[in-house]
Amino acid sequence: PNNAADINNGTLWKASSTAYPQWVQVDLGQTRPIKRTEIDFQFPQLGYRYFISTSVDGKNWSIFMDRAKVSAYRYPIDEVAKPVNARYIKVT
């Protein structure tokens, strides 16, 4: 998990199981306003389906961005008009 946010695609994070759904969760340490996320997938030329959830307490989650129905064929940068407060971000 330490490699999930090290900004180095060479040390990428992979789930320990091949069972779905796979997810990774990040603790920002404190509640912050979140307006934008950027994900660097292993193979950016492939299509990825994912959604991003946010939470203040790590128990109650809200969808920040839903890309589960559309494959992303780009470097996924997701931005919302109005920031949401969150301490935790989960990519599934």
PyMOL commands that set and color helices and strands:
alter all, ss='L'
color gray80, all
select helices_A, chain A and resi 2-5+9-11
alter helices_A, ss='H'
color red, helices_A
select strands_A, chain A and resi 24-38+48-55+62-72+77-91
alter strands_A, ss='S'
color yellow, strands_A
deselect
rebuild
show_as cartoon
